[in-house]
Amino acid sequence: MYVHPKLAAFSKTMDALFREVDEQLEDRWGHCFSLHPNRPKRGATNNPEMDGLFEVAPDFTPGFGSERGRGYVVSLRVATQEKVPPEQVRSFMEEAAAEIQKRLPHYFPGRRLEVVRDGRGFKIIGDFSLGEA
Protein backbone atom coordinates (compact mmCIF):
# COMPACT_ATOMS: atom_id res chain seq x y z
CA MET A 1 0.00 0.00 0.00
CA TYR A 2 1.33 3.42 -0.94
CA VAL A 3 1.60 6.02 1.82
CA HIS A 4 2.40 9.61 0.91
CA PRO A 5 5.90 10.43 2.26
CA LYS A 6 4.65 13.56 4.03
CA LEU A 7 1.89 11.56 5.73
CA ALA A 8 4.46 8.96 6.81
CA ALA A 9 6.64 11.74 8.27
CA PHE A 10 3.64 13.32 10.02
CA SER A 11 2.65 9.96 11.52
CA LYS A 12 6.21 9.29 12.67
CA THR A 13 6.32 12.66 14.43
CA MET A 14 2.91 12.07 16.03
CA ASP A 15 4.09 8.67 17.29
CA ALA A 16 7.23 10.26 18.79
CA LEU A 17 5.10 12.81 20.62
CA PHE A 18 2.84 10.12 22.07
CA ARG A 19 5.84 7.97 23.06
CA GLU A 20 7.21 10.87 25.07
CA VAL A 21 3.89 11.41 26.84
CA ASP A 22 3.57 7.66 27.51
CA GLU A 23 7.07 7.64 29.03
CA GLN A 24 6.20 10.59 31.26
CA LEU A 25 3.06 8.89 32.55
CA GLU A 26 5.06 5.71 33.19
CA ASP A 27 7.71 7.67 35.11
CA ARG A 28 5.14 9.43 37.23
CA TRP A 29 2.42 6.81 37.75
CA GLY A 30 3.73 3.44 36.50
CA HIS A 31 4.23 2.13 40.04
CA CYS A 32 0.68 2.90 41.26
CA PHE A 33 -1.05 -0.19 39.88
CA SER A 34 0.08 -3.73 39.22
CA LEU A 35 0.70 -4.57 35.59
CA HIS A 36 -1.75 -6.89 33.82
CA PRO A 37 -0.17 -10.40 33.78
CA ASN A 38 -0.30 -10.56 29.96
CA ARG A 39 1.32 -7.16 29.52
CA PRO A 40 5.12 -6.96 29.04
CA LYS A 41 7.12 -4.93 31.55
CA ARG A 42 8.01 -1.38 30.64
CA GLY A 43 10.83 -1.34 28.09
CA ALA A 44 10.34 -4.98 27.05
CA THR A 45 9.22 -3.94 23.55
CA ASN A 46 10.42 -1.18 21.23
CA ASN A 47 7.04 0.55 21.47
CA PRO A 48 5.84 1.99 24.81
CA GLU A 49 2.23 1.54 23.66
CA MET A 50 2.79 -2.20 23.88
CA ASP A 51 4.40 -2.46 27.31
CA GLY A 52 4.20 -0.93 30.76
CA LEU A 53 1.13 0.29 32.57
CA PHE A 54 -0.05 2.86 30.02
CA GLU A 55 -1.04 2.79 26.40
CA VAL A 56 -1.33 6.33 25.05
CA ALA A 57 -2.02 6.51 21.34
CA PRO A 58 -3.42 8.79 18.64
CA ASP A 59 -6.41 7.45 16.71
CA PHE A 60 -7.42 9.44 13.63
CA THR A 61 -11.11 10.07 13.16
CA PRO A 62 -12.87 11.82 10.27
CA GLY A 63 -15.10 13.35 12.94
CA PHE A 64 -18.52 12.48 11.57
CA GLY A 65 -21.03 13.40 14.26
CA SER A 66 -18.44 15.30 16.30
CA GLU A 67 -18.71 18.97 17.19
CA ARG A 68 -14.96 19.32 16.60
CA GLY A 69 -14.69 17.50 13.29
CA ARG A 70 -11.71 15.47 12.17
CA GLY A 71 -8.64 14.98 14.28
CA TYR A 72 -6.68 12.57 16.41
CA VAL A 73 -8.51 11.20 19.42
CA VAL A 74 -6.25 10.80 22.44
CA SER A 75 -6.64 7.17 23.46
CA LEU A 76 -5.47 6.11 26.94
CA ARG A 77 -5.63 2.68 28.54
CA VAL A 78 -4.37 1.53 31.93
CA ALA A 79 -3.16 -2.08 31.59
CA THR A 80 -4.04 -3.55 34.96
CA GLN A 81 -6.59 -5.92 36.44
CA GLU A 82 -7.01 -3.65 39.44
CA LYS A 83 -10.03 -1.40 39.73
CA VAL A 84 -8.88 2.05 38.66
CA PRO A 85 -11.25 4.70 39.97
CA PRO A 86 -12.93 6.65 37.14
CA GLU A 87 -11.67 9.94 38.59
CA GLN A 88 -8.10 8.59 38.41
CA VAL A 89 -8.55 7.59 34.76
CA ARG A 90 -9.90 11.10 34.07
CA SER A 91 -6.89 12.57 35.83
CA PHE A 92 -4.50 10.47 33.72
CA MET A 93 -6.34 11.55 30.57
CA GLU A 94 -6.26 15.23 31.54
CA GLU A 95 -2.54 15.01 32.31
CA ALA A 96 -1.85 13.31 28.99
CA ALA A 97 -3.88 15.93 27.10
CA ALA A 98 -2.06 18.79 28.85
CA GLU A 99 1.34 17.25 28.10
CA ILE A 100 0.42 16.71 24.45
CA GLN A 101 -0.73 20.33 24.17
CA LYS A 102 2.50 21.54 25.74
CA ARG A 103 4.63 19.53 23.29
CA LEU A 104 2.70 20.14 20.05
CA PRO A 105 4.64 23.34 19.12
CA HIS A 106 7.95 21.48 19.53
CA TYR A 107 6.93 18.46 17.46
CA PHE A 108 4.91 20.41 14.88
CA PRO A 109 6.42 23.91 14.64
CA GLY A 110 4.45 26.32 12.49
CA ARG A 111 1.27 24.25 12.55
CA ARG A 112 -1.85 25.35 14.33
CA LEU A 113 -2.73 22.27 16.32
CA GLU A 114 -4.49 22.16 19.66
CA VAL A 115 -5.90 19.66 22.11
CA VAL A 116 -9.59 20.20 22.78
CA ARG A 117 -12.24 18.39 24.72
CA ASP A 118 -14.53 16.41 22.43
CA GLY A 119 -17.35 14.70 24.26
CA ARG A 120 -15.85 12.88 27.24
CA GLY A 121 -12.38 12.71 25.73
CA PHE A 122 -9.74 14.82 24.05
CA LYS A 123 -8.84 15.34 20.42
CA ILE A 124 -6.03 17.04 18.53
CA ILE A 125 -7.51 19.33 15.89
CA GLY A 126 -6.12 21.87 13.47
CA ASP A 127 -3.86 21.97 10.43
CA PHE A 128 -3.24 18.45 9.14
CA SER A 129 -2.39 19.57 5.61
CA LEU A 130 0.53 17.89 3.89
CA GLY A 131 1.45 20.89 1.76
CA GLU A 132 2.45 20.65 -1.89
CA ALA A 133 3.13 17.24 -3.42
FIVO-226127 format. One line per field, with one value per residue: residue in one letter; x, y, z of N, C-alpha, C, O in turn. Coordinates in steps of 0.05 Angstrom, whole numbers, padded with zeros to 5 digits. Example, Ala and Ser with C-alpha at 12.3 -4.5 7.8 and 13.67 -1.06 7.14 Angstrom:
REM FIVO-226127
res	(A  S)
n.u	(00264  00257)
n.v	(-00114  -00045)
n.w	(00156  00142)
ca.u	(00246  00273)
ca.v	(-00090  -00021)
ca.w	(00156  00143)
c.u	(00264  00258)
c.v	(-00066  00001)
c.w	(00156  00157)
o.u	(00285  00268)
o.v	(-00066  00023)
o.w	(00169  00161)
This chain:
REM FIVO-226127
res	(M  Y  V  H  P  K  L  A  A  F  S  K  T  M  D  A  L  F  R  E  V  D  E  Q  L  E  D  R  W  G  H  C  F  S  L  H  P  N  R  P  K  R  G  A  T  N  N  P  E  M  D  G  L  F  E  V  A  P  D  F  T  P  G  F  G  S  E  R  G  R  G  Y  V  V  S  L  R  V  A  T  Q  E  K  V  P  P  E  Q  V  R  S  F  M  E  E  A  A  A  E  I  Q  K  R  L  P  H  Y  F  P  G  R  R  L  E  V  V  R  D  G  R  G  F  K  I  I  G  D  F  S  L  G  E  A)
n.u	(00017  00012  00037  00035  00095  00098  00055  00072  00117  00091  00060  00100  00124  00080  00075  00123  00115  00072  00097  00134  00099  00074  00118  00128  00081  00088  00136  00117  00070  00072  00082  00038  -00004  -00013  00016  -00019  -00022  -00012  00014  00073  00132  00152  00191  00203  00189  00198  00163  00129  00073  00059  00078  00088  00050  00016  -00021  -00017  -00043  -00051  -00111  -00136  -00194  -00248  -00286  -00342  -00404  -00383  -00373  -00326  -00303  -00256  -00196  -00145  -00160  -00145  -00124  -00126  -00104  -00104  -00065  -00081  -00107  -00130  -00179  -00188  -00202  -00254  -00246  -00191  -00174  -00194  -00162  -00111  -00120  -00130  -00080  -00047  -00069  -00057  -00001  00009  -00012  00025  00072  00061  00076  00132  00140  00110  00125  00102  00053  -00017  -00042  -00083  -00103  -00166  -00226  -00271  -00331  -00330  -00276  -00210  -00183  -00138  -00138  -00137  -00089  -00076  -00055  -00016  00015  00047  00052)
n.v	(-00023  00044  00100  00167  00204  00251  00243  00197  00218  00255  00221  00192  00232  00245  00196  00197  00240  00220  00176  00201  00225  00180  00156  00194  00190  00138  00144  00176  00152  00097  00060  00056  00019  -00051  -00087  -00115  -00186  -00207  -00167  -00140  -00120  -00052  -00024  -00073  -00080  -00049  -00008  00037  00037  -00015  -00039  -00037  00002  00040  00056  00101  00132  00159  00164  00169  00204  00216  00249  00249  00267  00292  00350  00376  00359  00329  00296  00275  00229  00225  00169  00130  00078  00039  -00012  -00058  -00105  -00087  -00048  00014  00076  00116  00172  00175  00154  00195  00236  00218  00221  00276  00296  00273  00298  00352  00349  00334  00379  00417  00400  00400  00447  00441  00391  00398  00449  00513  00495  00500  00469  00440  00415  00394  00388  00337  00313  00264  00258  00275  00310  00321  00376  00416  00441  00395  00391  00369  00399  00419  00372)
n.w	(00000  -00017  00017  00026  00028  00060  00095  00121  00148  00180  00212  00237  00269  00302  00329  00358  00392  00423  00446  00480  00517  00537  00563  00602  00634  00651  00682  00722  00744  00737  00777  00809  00802  00794  00741  00685  00679  00627  00602  00576  00614  00626  00576  00552  00500  00435  00431  00470  00474  00475  00521  00593  00641  00617  00557  00510  00456  00389  00353  00290  00269  00224  00243  00238  00261  00305  00345  00338  00292  00245  00268  00315  00362  00430  00458  00516  00557  00616  00635  00673  00722  00765  00799  00774  00796  00767  00769  00773  00724  00692  00710  00693  00638  00631  00646  00606  00561  00571  00571  00518  00491  00509  00484  00429  00397  00395  00369  00322  00294  00272  00256  00266  00316  00365  00429  00446  00484  00468  00470  00519  00518  00492  00436  00383  00342  00281  00235  00190  00141  00085  00052  -00009  -00062)
ca.u	(00000  00027  00032  00048  00118  00093  00038  00089  00133  00073  00053  00124  00126  00058  00082  00145  00102  00057  00117  00144  00078  00071  00141  00124  00061  00101  00154  00103  00048  00075  00085  00014  -00021  00002  00014  -00035  -00003  -00006  00026  00102  00142  00160  00217  00207  00184  00208  00141  00117  00045  00056  00088  00084  00023  -00001  -00021  -00027  -00040  -00068  -00128  -00148  -00222  -00257  -00302  -00370  -00421  -00369  -00374  -00299  -00294  -00234  -00173  -00134  -00170  -00125  -00133  -00109  -00113  -00087  -00063  -00081  -00132  -00140  -00201  -00178  -00225  -00259  -00233  -00162  -00171  -00198  -00138  -00090  -00127  -00125  -00051  -00037  -00078  -00041  00027  00008  -00015  00050  00093  00054  00093  00159  00139  00098  00128  00089  00025  -00037  -00055  -00090  -00118  -00192  -00245  -00291  -00347  -00317  -00248  -00195  -00177  -00121  -00150  -00122  -00077  -00065  -00048  00011  00029  00049  00063)
ca.v	(00000  00068  00120  00192  00209  00271  00231  00179  00235  00266  00199  00186  00253  00241  00173  00205  00256  00202  00159  00217  00228  00153  00153  00212  00178  00114  00153  00189  00136  00069  00043  00058  -00004  -00075  -00091  -00138  -00208  -00211  -00143  -00139  -00099  -00028  -00027  -00100  -00079  -00024  00011  00040  00031  -00044  -00049  -00019  00006  00057  00056  00127  00130  00176  00149  00189  00201  00236  00267  00250  00268  00306  00379  00386  00350  00309  00300  00251  00224  00216  00143  00122  00054  00031  -00042  -00071  -00118  -00073  -00028  00041  00094  00133  00199  00172  00152  00222  00251  00209  00231  00305  00300  00266  00319  00376  00345  00334  00407  00431  00391  00403  00467  00430  00369  00408  00478  00526  00485  00507  00445  00443  00393  00404  00368  00328  00294  00258  00254  00296  00307  00341  00387  00437  00439  00369  00391  00358  00418  00413  00345)
ca.w	(00000  -00019  00036  00018  00045  00081  00115  00136  00165  00200  00230  00253  00289  00321  00346  00376  00412  00441  00461  00501  00537  00550  00581  00625  00651  00664  00702  00745  00755  00730  00801  00825  00798  00784  00712  00676  00676  00599  00590  00581  00631  00613  00562  00541  00471  00425  00429  00496  00473  00478  00546  00615  00651  00600  00528  00501  00427  00373  00334  00273  00263  00205  00259  00231  00285  00326  00344  00332  00266  00243  00286  00328  00388  00449  00469  00539  00571  00639  00632  00699  00729  00789  00795  00773  00799  00743  00772  00768  00695  00681  00717  00674  00611  00631  00646  00580  00542  00577  00562  00489  00483  00515  00466  00401  00382  00391  00349  00298  00293  00250  00251  00287  00326  00393  00442  00456  00494  00449  00485  00545  00515  00481  00408  00371  00318  00269  00209  00183  00112  00078  00035  -00038  -00068)
c.u	(00018  00018  00048  00071  00113  00074  00054  00106  00115  00066  00076  00128  00105  00064  00104  00133  00088  00075  00128  00124  00073  00094  00138  00103  00073  00120  00139  00084  00051  00076  00058  -00005  -00004  -00004  -00003  -00016  00004  00008  00056  00110  00151  00188  00221  00203  00197  00187  00127  00086  00039  00066  00083  00055  00004  00002  -00033  -00022  -00059  -00085  -00142  -00178  -00231  -00277  -00331  -00386  -00407  -00371  -00348  -00289  -00271  -00211  -00163  -00144  -00147  -00136  -00114  -00121  -00093  -00088  -00059  -00107  -00144  -00162  -00188  -00201  -00229  -00246  -00203  -00157  -00174  -00173  -00114  -00095  -00122  -00095  -00039  -00044  -00061  -00012  00029  00007  00011  00072  00086  00071  00121  00159  00128  00101  00115  00061  00007  -00052  -00061  -00105  -00143  -00208  -00265  -00307  -00334  -00287  -00234  -00187  -00157  -00134  -00132  -00113  -00063  -00056  -00020  00026  00029  00061  00090)
c.v	(00025  00088  00145  00197  00230  00261  00212  00195  00247  00245  00192  00207  00251  00218  00181  00222  00239  00184  00175  00221  00202  00149  00170  00200  00154  00123  00163  00170  00106  00049  00041  00034  -00027  -00078  -00116  -00161  -00214  -00188  -00144  -00116  -00075  -00032  -00054  -00100  -00053  -00002  00013  00036  00002  -00056  -00029  -00015  00021  00051  00083  00128  00150  00158  00169  00183  00223  00256  00269  00249  00282  00336  00391  00377  00330  00316  00273  00249  00214  00192  00136  00097  00048  00000  -00055  -00086  -00106  -00054  00000  00060  00112  00161  00198  00169  00179  00239  00244  00221  00261  00311  00295  00288  00344  00373  00345  00363  00422  00424  00395  00423  00457  00409  00379  00439  00490  00516  00494  00482  00451  00419  00406  00381  00362  00306  00289  00256  00279  00289  00329  00350  00408  00431  00413  00368  00381  00376  00409  00386  00347)
c.w	(00000  00003  00028  00038  00067  00102  00132  00156  00188  00221  00248  00276  00310  00340  00366  00399  00433  00457  00485  00524  00552  00571  00606  00644  00665  00687  00727  00759  00751  00754  00817  00823  00788  00755  00706  00671  00647  00586  00596  00599  00614  00601  00549  00511  00461  00422  00457  00497  00480  00504  00568  00622  00632  00571  00520  00471  00413  00354  00317  00269  00243  00219  00252  00258  00309  00323  00334  00305  00267  00262  00296  00357  00406  00463  00492  00552  00593  00639  00659  00703  00754  00781  00796  00775  00775  00745  00767  00738  00682  00686  00698  00647  00610  00631  00619  00560  00546  00567  00531  00479  00487  00494  00436  00386  00377  00368  00322  00296  00268  00243  00274  00294  00356  00403  00454  00467  00472  00462  00512  00543  00504  00452  00400  00345  00306  00242  00204  00154  00108  00059  00006  -00041  -00082)
o.u	(00037  -00006  00072  00067  00123  00076  00049  00109  00124  00067  00073  00135  00110  00059  00102  00141  00091  00069  00130  00131  00070  00089  00145  00108  00068  00119  00147  00081  00035  00072  00057  -00022  00016  -00026  -00001  00006  00026  00014  00064  00097  00156  00206  00242  00212  00205  00192  00115  00075  00018  00063  00076  00037  -00020  00023  -00057  00001  -00080  -00074  -00159  -00186  -00222  -00283  -00345  -00382  -00418  -00372  -00347  -00268  -00267  -00208  -00171  -00138  -00131  -00155  -00090  -00146  -00069  -00109  -00037  -00127  -00167  -00164  -00179  -00219  -00209  -00236  -00191  -00137  -00159  -00165  -00100  -00076  -00111  -00087  -00022  -00027  -00053  -00001  00048  00022  00019  00088  00105  00080  00133  00176  00136  00080  00116  00048  00015  -00071  -00046  -00117  -00142  -00203  -00275  -00298  -00328  -00273  -00245  -00185  -00159  -00141  -00114  -00126  -00041  -00051  -00002  00049  00012  00078  00101)
o.v	(00027  00092  00143  00195  00227  00269  00211  00187  00248  00251  00186  00200  00254  00220  00172  00219  00243  00177  00165  00219  00202  00141  00161  00200  00149  00111  00157  00171  00091  00026  00026  00030  -00023  -00073  -00136  -00156  -00225  -00188  -00148  -00095  -00078  -00041  -00058  -00119  -00036  00019  -00006  00032  -00006  -00080  -00006  -00027  00016  00043  00087  00125  00157  00141  00185  00160  00246  00277  00288  00231  00283  00346  00412  00387  00317  00339  00252  00266  00198  00193  00137  00096  00052  -00012  -00062  -00080  -00112  -00045  00008  00059  00122  00171  00217  00181  00187  00255  00262  00231  00271  00330  00310  00296  00357  00392  00355  00371  00438  00441  00393  00418  00464  00409  00368  00453  00479  00528  00496  00473  00465  00404  00425  00358  00381  00283  00308  00253  00301  00266  00351  00333  00418  00417  00408  00346  00383  00370  00392  00377  00326)
o.w	(00015  00007  00024  00062  00089  00125  00157  00179  00211  00245  00272  00298  00334  00364  00389  00422  00457  00480  00507  00548  00576  00593  00628  00669  00689  00708  00750  00783  00761  00750  00837  00841  00774  00745  00720  00659  00642  00562  00619  00599  00590  00614  00536  00497  00477  00410  00466  00518  00490  00509  00563  00610  00632  00561  00524  00462  00423  00341  00326  00267  00246  00208  00259  00274  00331  00300  00322  00296  00287  00271  00288  00374  00397  00478  00489  00556  00590  00644  00667  00690  00762  00758  00817  00758  00764  00725  00758  00728  00664  00669  00689  00634  00590  00618  00609  00544  00527  00557  00520  00461  00470  00487  00420  00364  00357  00351  00301  00296  00246  00226  00297  00281  00370  00388  00469  00461  00460  00464  00527  00563  00505  00445  00409  00328  00320  00226  00213  00143  00125  00052  -00002  -00026  -00088)
